Amino acid sequence: MYILFLALFPATGFAAEKVLYDFEDKNESCWEVPEWCFENKDYVCKTVEISDEVASHGKSSLKLAVDIPGLSWRAGVAECPAPVNLAPYNKISCDFYLPKGAPNKIQAKLIMTVKKDSEWKWIETAKAIDLIPGQWVTLTASLKPDSKDWISPVSGSSAETIEMTDNTKENVQKVAVRVESDQSTYKGGVFIDNIVVSD
């Protein structure tokens, strides 16, 4: 398995982990495509479902069905609109799988909707992970206050770095993923699994 770390984490022994989402129960998944994606041509994931085709942990994962034309930037978004308190944790990770035979140059990011200074903000990992066809890859981002791993788009290509204070982490309204490409043509599934937080 290929792993991208957005920040270096010191070796401090075994960290307590909590699995936020492992997609093992088909009847309890909160994950969906946001309604606004159906009204925007740039977003090309129309369905998500729990699948037993592949898994990095357990027997199931979440499958995003995407149709990326390769002509310009397009993305698929799936989210869980359920509040979660991440204040006790210092990092978050998610596994991604692009099937064998799919093209290169497809990337993924983690996204959260958080409350910061009485305002709801869409924040995302500052760097995207490259998906490798036929392999699980893990995107890990720091949740520490001095982390530089999270940004909030401002306008155009500019963005502000978000400080991950306890207040911000206590008010996570949604957790989401985005799969994107501006170069490759791909119609098929992208899978996510094992979204975990730890100390």
QUIMOCOR-V810597 format. One record per run of one state. SS is the DSSP state (H for helix, E for strand, L for the rest). FROM is the first residue (numbers start at 1). LEN is the number of residues. If there is no record, write none. Layout:
BEGIN
ss=SS from=FROM len=LEN
ss=SS from=FROM len=LEN
END
This chain:
BEGIN
ss=L from=1 len=1
ss=E from=2 len=4
ss=L from=6 len=11
ss=E from=17 len=5
ss=L from=22 len=9
ss=E from=31 len=2
ss=L from=33 len=2
ss=H from=35 len=5
ss=L from=40 len=3
ss=E from=43 len=1
ss=L from=44 len=1
ss=E from=45 len=7
ss=L from=52 len=9
ss=E from=61 len=8
ss=L from=69 len=5
ss=E from=74 len=7
ss=L from=81 len=3
ss=E from=84 len=1
ss=L from=85 len=6
ss=E from=91 len=8
ss=L from=99 len=8
ss=E from=107 len=10
ss=L from=117 len=2
ss=E from=119 len=7
ss=L from=126 len=3
ss=E from=129 len=2
ss=L from=131 len=2
ss=E from=133 len=1
ss=L from=134 len=1
ss=E from=135 len=8
ss=L from=143 len=7
ss=E from=150 len=6
ss=L from=156 len=2
ss=E from=158 len=4
ss=L from=162 len=4
ss=H from=166 len=5
ss=L from=171 len=1
ss=E from=172 len=10
ss=L from=182 len=4
ss=E from=186 len=13
ss=L from=199 len=1
END
